[in-house]
Amino acid sequence: MPDGTTIIPTRRPRRRQDPERTRAAILEAACALLAKDGPEGLSVSQVAQLAKVNRGTAYQHFQTREQLLEATTTWVSEKLRRAVFGEAPVNSDVATLGDAQGVALRMAEFAMENPALGRVWLFELLASSRPASDPFWNQFKTSLEKFARSDQAQPGIDVDVHAVMVLIGTLLWPVFVRADSRSAKDRRQLVERFSNEMLRLSLQGTMRPEKFPELDAHLRAARGDKARRASAAR
């Protein structure tokens, strides 16, 4: 300047980092990669690139691929738990004994809308040496244990076996019917087909039918609708 005054440029304040938002972005990206390529295609550097996060920042959250995979699996499990049980705590009776139809429907809906993620989560759970640490498995098994001890259940239920059979059926059904290539209407019909059949098997196997008159009526109506559609198609 002519008068000798020196102008010091103003520095922009550094944007404050939000660790929780960054972690969520990393986990979202990891879910996308898991759904696309499976566990074998997961790496911290690839996830950082997809999440548009500095690689060094990503490694601050997850030092290894194994840590990232475990955290992502837990995150998917928590999403599944909230989709099925809402905010009900593990030891609550809400959505446990009296809402068999709702639980079956919500599980099937989650599986149908997230076929790849559901499959990856299931395989990680089955391979885990610590399944009790998984959020959804913990609440799902606790719910079944409470049901098995109630007067609504048939005697002699093997909770572990029954829980695994239900999860395998629910999460692999969308793979069998190619859910990712179906329309929303088709997926909804497939959800209803699967949940109704699971409920029918439960009503004839683990449940005492006289304790669930509304569910029995619902399944009878569903069978009537199915028979009428088959008759009309002939």
C-alpha positions as protocol buffer text, in pm:
chain_id: "A"
residue {
  index: 1
  type: MET
  ca { x: 0 y: 0 z: 0 }
}
residue {
  index: 2
  type: PRO
  ca { x: 125 y: 357 z: -59 }
}
residue {
  index: 3
  type: ASP
  ca { x: 108 y: 443 z: 313 }
}
residue {
  index: 4
  type: GLY
  ca { x: 311 y: 135 z: 407 }
}
residue {
  index: 5
  type: THR
  ca { x: 22 y: -45 z: 577 }
}
residue {
  index: 6
  type: THR
  ca { x: 47 y: -423 z: 562 }
}
residue {
  index: 7
  type: ILE
  ca { x: -276 y: -617 z: 523 }
}
residue {
  index: 8
  type: ILE
  ca { x: -273 y: -958 z: 687 }
}
residue {
  index: 9
  type: PRO
  ca { x: -513 y: -1200 z: 515 }
}
residue {
  index: 10
  type: THR
  ca { x: -789 y: -1331 z: 738 }
}
residue {
  index: 11
  type: ARG
  ca { x: -771 y: -1703 z: 803 }
}
residue {
  index: 12
  type: ARG
  ca { x: -1089 y: -1898 z: 772 }
}
residue {
  index: 13
  type: PRO
  ca { x: -1177 y: -2081 z: 1091 }
}
residue {
  index: 14
  type: ARG
  ca { x: -1115 y: -2454 z: 1063 }
}
residue {
  index: 15
  type: ARG
  ca { x: -1429 y: -2659 z: 1035 }
}
residue {
  index: 16
  type: ARG
  ca { x: -1490 y: -2850 z: 1352 }
}
residue {
  index: 17
  type: GLN
  ca { x: -1489 y: -3222 z: 1292 }
}
residue {
  index: 18
  type: ASP
  ca { x: -1789 y: -3424 z: 1403 }
}
residue {
  index: 19
  type: PRO
  ca { x: -1653 y: -3769 z: 1498 }
}
residue {
  index: 20
  type: GLU
  ca { x: -1998 y: -3926 z: 1524 }
}
residue {
  index: 21
  type: ARG
  ca { x: -2106 y: -3800 z: 1182 }
}
residue {
  index: 22
  type: THR
  ca { x: -1775 y: -3913 z: 1032 }
}
residue {
  index: 23
  type: ARG
  ca { x: -1813 y: -4257 z: 1188 }
}
residue {
  index: 24
  type: ALA
  ca { x: -2171 y: -4283 z: 1055 }
}
residue {
  index: 25
  type: ALA
  ca { x: -2052 y: -4188 z: 705 }
}
residue {
  index: 26
  type: ILE
  ca { x: -1782 y: -4455 z: 720 }
}
residue {
  index: 27
  type: LEU
  ca { x: -2029 y: -4721 z: 833 }
}
residue {
  index: 28
  type: GLU
  ca { x: -2280 y: -4623 z: 563 }
}
residue {
  index: 29
  type: ALA
  ca { x: -2007 y: -4660 z: 301 }
}
residue {
  index: 30
  type: ALA
  ca { x: -1897 y: -4991 z: 451 }
}
residue {
  index: 31
  type: CYS
  ca { x: -2256 y: -5118 z: 430 }
}
residue {
  index: 32
  type: ALA
  ca { x: -2270 y: -5023 z: 63 }
}
residue {
  index: 33
  type: LEU
  ca { x: -1946 y: -5209 z: -10 }
}
residue {
  index: 34
  type: LEU
  ca { x: -2059 y: -5512 z: 191 }
}
residue {
  index: 35
  type: ALA
  ca { x: -2383 y: -5525 z: -3 }
}
residue {
  index: 36
  type: LYS
  ca { x: -2195 y: -5497 z: -333 }
}
residue {
  index: 37
  type: ASP
  ca { x: -1884 y: -5711 z: -282 }
}
residue {
  index: 38
  type: GLY
  ca { x: -1932 y: -5900 z: 46 }
}
residue {
  index: 39
  type: PRO
  ca { x: -1680 y: -5910 z: 333 }
}
residue {
  index: 40
  type: GLU
  ca { x: -1392 y: -5997 z: 99 }
}
residue {
  index: 41
  type: GLY
  ca { x: -1427 y: -5663 z: -81 }
}
residue {
  index: 42
  type: LEU
  ca { x: -1414 y: -5452 z: 235 }
}
residue {
  index: 43
  type: SER
  ca { x: -1110 y: -5238 z: 316 }
}
residue {
  index: 44
  type: VAL
  ca { x: -1062 y: -4924 z: 525 }
}
residue {
  index: 45
  type: SER
  ca { x: -906 y: -4732 z: 235 }
}
residue {
  index: 46
  type: GLN
  ca { x: -1188 y: -4817 z: -9 }
}
residue {
  index: 47
  type: VAL
  ca { x: -1450 y: -4724 z: 249 }
}
residue {
  index: 48
  type: ALA
  ca { x: -1274 y: -4393 z: 317 }
}
residue {
  index: 49
  type: GLN
  ca { x: -1278 y: -4312 z: -55 }
}
residue {
  index: 50
  type: LEU
  ca { x: -1648 y: -4396 z: -89 }
}
residue {
  index: 51
  type: ALA
  ca { x: -1737 y: -4199 z: 227 }
}
residue {
  index: 52
  type: LYS
  ca { x: -1528 y: -3901 z: 105 }
}
residue {
  index: 53
  type: VAL
  ca { x: -1329 y: -3913 z: 426 }
}
residue {
  index: 54
  type: ASN
  ca { x: -955 y: -3868 z: 460 }
}
residue {
  index: 55
  type: ARG
  ca { x: -792 y: -4209 z: 479 }
}
residue {
  index: 56
  type: GLY
  ca { x: -599 y: -4113 z: 791 }
}
residue {
  index: 57
  type: THR
  ca { x: -924 y: -4008 z: 958 }
}
residue {
  index: 58
  type: ALA
  ca { x: -1083 y: -4340 z: 866 }
}
residue {
  index: 59
  type: TYR
  ca { x: -792 y: -4528 z: 1021 }
}
residue {
  index: 60
  type: GLN
  ca { x: -835 y: -4323 z: 1339 }
}
residue {
  index: 61
  type: HIS
  ca { x: -1182 y: -4479 z: 1371 }
}
residue {
  index: 62
  type: PHE
  ca { x: -1092 y: -4829 z: 1251 }
}
residue {
  index: 63
  type: GLN
  ca { x: -731 y: -4941 z: 1255 }
}
residue {
  index: 64
  type: THR
  ca { x: -797 y: -5273 z: 1080 }
}
residue {
  index: 65
  type: ARG
  ca { x: -1036 y: -5428 z: 831 }
}
residue {
  index: 66
  type: GLU
  ca { x: -1152 y: -5669 z: 1102 }
}
residue {
  index: 67
  type: GLN
  ca { x: -1250 y: -5382 z: 1333 }
}
residue {
  index: 68
  type: LEU
  ca { x: -1441 y: -5217 z: 1049 }
}
residue {
  index: 69
  type: LEU
  ca { x: -1621 y: -5539 z: 960 }
}
residue {
  index: 70
  type: GLU
  ca { x: -1720 y: -5604 z: 1322 }
}
residue {
  index: 71
  type: ALA
  ca { x: -1846 y: -5248 z: 1372 }
}
residue {
  index: 72
  type: THR
  ca { x: -2042 y: -5255 z: 1044 }
}
residue {
  index: 73
  type: THR
  ca { x: -2201 y: -5589 z: 1130 }
}
residue {
  index: 74
  type: THR
  ca { x: -2306 y: -5452 z: 1470 }
}
residue {
  index: 75
  type: TRP
  ca { x: -2443 y: -5139 z: 1303 }
}
residue {
  index: 76
  type: VAL
  ca { x: -2655 y: -5344 z: 1060 }
}
residue {
  index: 77
  type: SER
  ca { x: -2772 y: -5559 z: 1351 }
}
residue {
  index: 78
  type: GLU
  ca { x: -2881 y: -5251 z: 1543 }
}
residue {
  index: 79
  type: LYS
  ca { x: -3074 y: -5125 z: 1238 }
}
residue {
  index: 80
  type: LEU
  ca { x: -3247 y: -5464 z: 1218 }
}
residue {
  index: 81
  type: ARG
  ca { x: -3322 y: -5462 z: 1592 }
}
residue {
  index: 82
  type: ARG
  ca { x: -3483 y: -5119 z: 1574 }
}
residue {
  index: 83
  type: ALA
  ca { x: -3680 y: -5209 z: 1261 }
}
residue {
  index: 84
  type: VAL
  ca { x: -3826 y: -5517 z: 1430 }
}
residue {
  index: 85
  type: PHE
  ca { x: -3851 y: -5419 z: 1797 }
}
residue {
  index: 86
  type: GLY
  ca { x: -3844 y: -5038 z: 1789 }
}
residue {
  index: 87
  type: GLU
  ca { x: -3708 y: -4878 z: 2103 }
}
residue {
  index: 88
  type: ALA
  ca { x: -3818 y: -5161 z: 2332 }
}
residue {
  index: 89
  type: PRO
  ca { x: -3534 y: -5262 z: 2566 }
}
residue {
  index: 90
  type: VAL
  ca { x: -3410 y: -5622 z: 2560 }
}
residue {
  index: 91
  type: ASN
  ca { x: -3581 y: -5715 z: 2888 }
}
residue {
  index: 92
  type: SER
  ca { x: -3916 y: -5565 z: 2789 }
}
residue {
  index: 93
  type: ASP
  ca { x: -4222 y: -5773 z: 2702 }
}
residue {
  index: 94
  type: VAL
  ca { x: -4314 y: -5525 z: 2427 }
}
residue {
  index: 95
  type: ALA
  ca { x: -4318 y: -5691 z: 2083 }
}
residue {
  index: 96
  type: THR
  ca { x: -4226 y: -6018 z: 2250 }
}
residue {
  index: 97
  type: LEU
  ca { x: -4523 y: -6239 z: 2332 }
}
residue {
  index: 98
  type: GLY
  ca { x: -4828 y: -6063 z: 2197 }
}
residue {
  index: 99
  type: ASP
  ca { x: -4700 y: -5933 z: 1864 }
}
residue {
  index: 100
  type: ALA
  ca { x: -4588 y: -6246 z: 1679 }
}
residue {
  index: 101
  type: GLN
  ca { x: -4752 y: -6130 z: 1356 }
}
residue {
  index: 102
  type: GLY
  ca { x: -4589 y: -5786 z: 1373 }
}
residue {
  index: 103
  type: VAL
  ca { x: -4243 y: -5926 z: 1450 }
}
residue {
  index: 104
  type: ALA
  ca { x: -4263 y: -6177 z: 1162 }
}
residue {
  index: 105
  type: LEU
  ca { x: -4383 y: -5908 z: 921 }
}
residue {
  index: 106
  type: ARG
  ca { x: -4120 y: -5651 z: 1020 }
}
residue {
  index: 107
  type: MET
  ca { x: -3839 y: -5906 z: 996 }
}
residue {
  index: 108
  type: ALA
  ca { x: -3952 y: -6011 z: 650 }
}
residue {
  index: 109
  type: GLU
  ca { x: -3986 y: -5646 z: 541 }
}
residue {
  index: 110
  type: PHE
  ca { x: -3631 y: -5562 z: 653 }
}
residue {
  index: 111
  type: ALA
  ca { x: -3493 y: -5871 z: 479 }
}
residue {
  index: 112
  type: MET
  ca { x: -3682 y: -5797 z: 158 }
}
residue {
  index: 113
  type: GLU
  ca { x: -3566 y: -5435 z: 143 }
}
residue {
  index: 114
  type: ASN
  ca { x: -3205 y: -5516 z: 244 }
}
residue {
  index: 115
  type: PRO
  ca { x: -3134 y: -5857 z: 88 }
}
residue {
  index: 116
  type: ALA
  ca { x: -2757 y: -5823 z: 52 }
}
residue {
  index: 117
  type: LEU
  ca { x: -2702 y: -5665 z: 393 }
}
residue {
  index: 118
  type: GLY
  ca { x: -2927 y: -5920 z: 561 }
}
residue {
  index: 119
  type: ARG
  ca { x: -2735 y: -6206 z: 404 }
}
residue {
  index: 120
  type: VAL
  ca { x: -2394 y: -6062 z: 503 }
}
residue {
  index: 121
  type: TRP
  ca { x: -2511 y: -5999 z: 859 }
}
residue {
  index: 122
  type: LEU
  ca { x: -2651 y: -6353 z: 889 }
}
residue {
  index: 123
  type: PHE
  ca { x: -2329 y: -6518 z: 773 }
}
residue {
  index: 124
  type: GLU
  ca { x: -2121 y: -6304 z: 1009 }
}
residue {
  index: 125
  type: LEU
  ca { x: -2352 y: -6395 z: 1298 }
}
residue {
  index: 126
  type: LEU
  ca { x: -2338 y: -6768 z: 1223 }
}
residue {
  index: 127
  type: ALA
  ca { x: -1958 y: -6754 z: 1204 }
}
residue {
  index: 128
  type: SER
  ca { x: -1922 y: -6548 z: 1521 }
}
residue {
  index: 129
  type: SER
  ca { x: -1775 y: -6698 z: 1836 }
}
residue {
  index: 130
  type: ARG
  ca { x: -1965 y: -6438 z: 2042 }
}
residue {
  index: 131
  type: PRO
  ca { x: -2322 y: -6424 z: 1903 }
}
residue {
  index: 132
  type: ALA
  ca { x: -2454 y: -6296 z: 2239 }
}
residue {
  index: 133
  type: SER
  ca { x: -2279 y: -5963 z: 2172 }
}
residue {
  index: 134
  type: ASP
  ca { x: -2491 y: -5904 z: 1862 }
}
residue {
  index: 135
  type: PRO
  ca { x: -2776 y: -5654 z: 1935 }
}
residue {
  index: 136
  type: PHE
  ca { x: -3048 y: -5820 z: 1727 }
}
residue {
  index: 137
  type: TRP
  ca { x: -2960 y: -6180 z: 1817 }
}
residue {
  index: 138
  type: ASN
  ca { x: -2956 y: -6086 z: 2185 }
}
residue {
  index: 139
  type: GLN
  ca { x: -3305 y: -5935 z: 2179 }
}
residue {
  index: 140
  type: PHE
  ca { x: -3451 y: -6193 z: 1940 }
}
residue {
  index: 141
  type: LYS
  ca { x: -3329 y: -6488 z: 2146 }
}
residue {
  index: 142
  type: THR
  ca { x: -3438 y: -6322 z: 2471 }
}
residue {
  index: 143
  type: SER
  ca { x: -3786 y: -6275 z: 2323 }
}
residue {
  index: 144
  type: LEU
  ca { x: -3805 y: -6641 z: 2219 }
}
residue {
  index: 145
  type: GLU
  ca { x: -3684 y: -6756 z: 2560 }
}
residue {
  index: 146
  type: LYS
  ca { x: -3959 y: -6556 z: 2730 }
}
residue {
  index: 147
  type: PHE
  ca { x: -4215 y: -6695 z: 2490 }
}
residue {
  index: 148
  type: ALA
  ca { x: -4093 y: -7053 z: 2543 }
}
residue {
  index: 149
  type: ARG
  ca { x: -4141 y: -7012 z: 2922 }
}
residue {
  index: 150
  type: SER
  ca { x: -4494 y: -6874 z: 2884 }
}
residue {
  index: 151
  type: ASP
  ca { x: -4824 y: -7062 z: 2877 }
}
residue {
  index: 152
  type: GLN
  ca { x: -4866 y: -6954 z: 2513 }
}
residue {
  index: 153
  type: ALA
  ca { x: -4591 y: -7189 z: 2394 }
}
residue {
  index: 154
  type: GLN
  ca { x: -4583 y: -7558 z: 2323 }
}
residue {
  index: 155
  type: PRO
  ca { x: -4349 y: -7746 z: 2560 }
}
residue {
  index: 156
  type: GLY
  ca { x: -3996 y: -7845 z: 2466 }
}
residue {
  index: 157
  type: ILE
  ca { x: -3893 y: -7562 z: 2229 }
}
residue {
  index: 158
  type: ASP
  ca { x: -3518 y: -7558 z: 2151 }
}
residue {
  index: 159
  type: VAL
  ca { x: -3472 y: -7181 z: 2142 }
}
residue {
  index: 160
  type: ASP
  ca { x: -3129 y: -7176 z: 1973 }
}
residue {
  index: 161
  type: VAL
  ca { x: -3232 y: -7411 z: 1693 }
}
residue {
  index: 162
  type: HIS
  ca { x: -3565 y: -7237 z: 1639 }
}
residue {
  index: 163
  type: ALA
  ca { x: -3405 y: -6891 z: 1632 }
}
residue {
  index: 164
  type: VAL
  ca { x: -3143 y: -6993 z: 1375 }
}
residue {
  index: 165
  type: MET
  ca { x: -3403 y: -7166 z: 1155 }
}
residue {
  index: 166
  type: VAL
  ca { x: -3623 y: -6855 z: 1156 }
}
residue {
  index: 167
  type: LEU
  ca { x: -3333 y: -6622 z: 1075 }
}
residue {
  index: 168
  type: ILE
  ca { x: -3198 y: -6839 z: 795 }
}
residue {
  index: 169
  type: GLY
  ca { x: -3541 y: -6868 z: 637 }
}
residue {
  index: 170
  type: THR
  ca { x: -3621 y: -6498 z: 671 }
}
residue {
  index: 171
  type: LEU
  ca { x: -3290 y: -6361 z: 545 }
}
residue {
  index: 172
  type: LEU
  ca { x: -3234 y: -6608 z: 260 }
}
residue {
  index: 173
  type: TRP
  ca { x: -3589 y: -6600 z: 120 }
}
residue {
  index: 174
  type: PRO
  ca { x: -3519 y: -6261 z: -53 }
}
residue {
  index: 175
  type: VAL
  ca { x: -3209 y: -6413 z: -214 }
}
residue {
  index: 176
  type: PHE
  ca { x: -3411 y: -6708 z: -348 }
}
residue {
  index: 177
  type: VAL
  ca { x: -3682 y: -6485 z: -498 }
}
residue {
  index: 178
  type: ARG
  ca { x: -3431 y: -6227 z: -633 }
}
residue {
  index: 179
  type: ALA
  ca { x: -3580 y: -5945 z: -427 }
}
residue {
  index: 180
  type: ASP
  ca { x: -3339 y: -5684 z: -562 }
}
residue {
  index: 181
  type: SER
  ca { x: -3489 y: -5718 z: -911 }
}
residue {
  index: 182
  type: ARG
  ca { x: -3853 y: -5697 z: -802 }
}
residue {
  index: 183
  type: SER
  ca { x: -4090 y: -5403 z: -788 }
}
residue {
  index: 184
  type: ALA
  ca { x: -4207 y: -5262 z: -455 }
}
residue {
  index: 185
  type: LYS
  ca { x: -4547 y: -5425 z: -508 }
}
residue {
  index: 186
  type: ASP
  ca { x: -4388 y: -5763 z: -579 }
}
residue {
  index: 187
  type: ARG
  ca { x: -4167 y: -5736 z: -271 }
}
residue {
  index: 188
  type: ARG
  ca { x: -4468 y: -5656 z: -55 }
}
residue {
  index: 189
  type: GLN
  ca { x: -4651 y: -5965 z: -179 }
}
residue {
  index: 190
  type: LEU
  ca { x: -4342 y: -6178 z: -113 }
}
residue {
  index: 191
  type: VAL
  ca { x: -4319 y: -6036 z: 241 }
}
residue {
  index: 192
  type: GLU
  ca { x: -4680 y: -6134 z: 308 }
}
residue {
  index: 193
  type: ARG
  ca { x: -4631 y: -6481 z: 160 }
}
residue {
  index: 194
  type: PHE
  ca { x: -4327 y: -6550 z: 372 }
}
residue {
  index: 195
  type: SER
  ca { x: -4454 y: -6404 z: 700 }
}
residue {
  index: 196
  type: ASN
  ca { x: -4787 y: -6586 z: 667 }
}
residue {
  index: 197
  type: GLU
  ca { x: -4614 y: -6920 z: 611 }
}
residue {
  index: 198
  type: MET
  ca { x: -4376 y: -6867 z: 902 }
}
residue {
  index: 199
  type: LEU
  ca { x: -4673 y: -6780 z: 1123 }
}
residue {
  index: 200
  type: ARG
  ca { x: -4863 y: -7087 z: 1003 }
}
residue {
  index: 201
  type: LEU
  ca { x: -4568 y: -7311 z: 1089 }
}
residue {
  index: 202
  type: SER
  ca { x: -4534 y: -7144 z: 1429 }
}
residue {
  index: 203
  type: LEU
  ca { x: -4905 y: -7174 z: 1502 }
}
residue {
  index: 204
  type: GLN
  ca { x: -4888 y: -7545 z: 1425 }
}
residue {
  index: 205
  type: GLY
  ca { x: -4555 y: -7597 z: 1601 }
}
residue {
  index: 206
  type: THR
  ca { x: -4437 y: -7360 z: 1875 }
}
residue {
  index: 207
  type: MET
  ca { x: -4762 y: -7178 z: 1962 }
}
residue {
  index: 208
  type: ARG
  ca { x: -5074 y: -7300 z: 2133 }
}
residue {
  index: 209
  type: PRO
  ca { x: -5342 y: -7202 z: 1875 }
}
residue {
  index: 210
  type: GLU
  ca { x: -5615 y: -7142 z: 2136 }
}
residue {
  index: 211
  type: LYS
  ca { x: -5397 y: -6862 z: 2280 }
}
residue {
  index: 212
  type: PHE
  ca { x: -5384 y: -6678 z: 1945 }
}
residue {
  index: 213
  type: PRO
  ca { x: -5741 y: -6663 z: 1806 }
}
residue {
  index: 214
  type: GLU
  ca { x: -5682 y: -6342 z: 1609 }
}
residue {
  index: 215
  type: LEU
  ca { x: -5371 y: -6483 z: 1442 }
}
residue {
  index: 216
  type: ASP
  ca { x: -5559 y: -6804 z: 1361 }
}
residue {
  index: 217
  type: ALA
  ca { x: -5838 y: -6599 z: 1199 }
}
residue {
  index: 218
  type: HIS
  ca { x: -5585 y: -6395 z: 1000 }
}
residue {
  index: 219
  type: LEU
  ca { x: -5421 y: -6707 z: 859 }
}
residue {
  index: 220
  type: ARG
  ca { x: -5756 y: -6863 z: 775 }
}
residue {
  index: 221
  type: ALA
  ca { x: -5849 y: -6549 z: 582 }
}
residue {
  index: 222
  type: ALA
  ca { x: -5511 y: -6549 z: 405 }
}
residue {
  index: 223
  type: ARG
  ca { x: -5562 y: -6913 z: 300 }
}
residue {
  index: 224
  type: GLY
  ca { x: -5907 y: -6823 z: 168 }
}
residue {
  index: 225
  type: ASP
  ca { x: -5765 y: -6535 z: -38 }
}
residue {
  index: 226
  type: LYS
  ca { x: -5495 y: -6761 z: -179 }
}
residue {
  index: 227
  type: ALA
  ca { x: -5750 y: -7024 z: -278 }
}
residue {
  index: 228
  type: ARG
  ca { x: -5971 y: -6764 z: -449 }
}
residue {
  index: 229
  type: ARG
  ca { x: -5675 y: -6626 z: -648 }
}
residue {
  index: 230
  type: ALA
  ca { x: -5576 y: -6975 z: -757 }
}
residue {
  index: 231
  type: SER
  ca { x: -5935 y: -7049 z: -864 }
}
residue {
  index: 232
  type: ALA
  ca { x: -5958 y: -6723 z: -1061 }
}
residue {
  index: 233
  type: ALA
  ca { x: -5629 y: -6798 z: -1237 }
}
residue {
  index: 234
  type: ARG
  ca { x: -5754 y: -7133 z: -1367 }
}
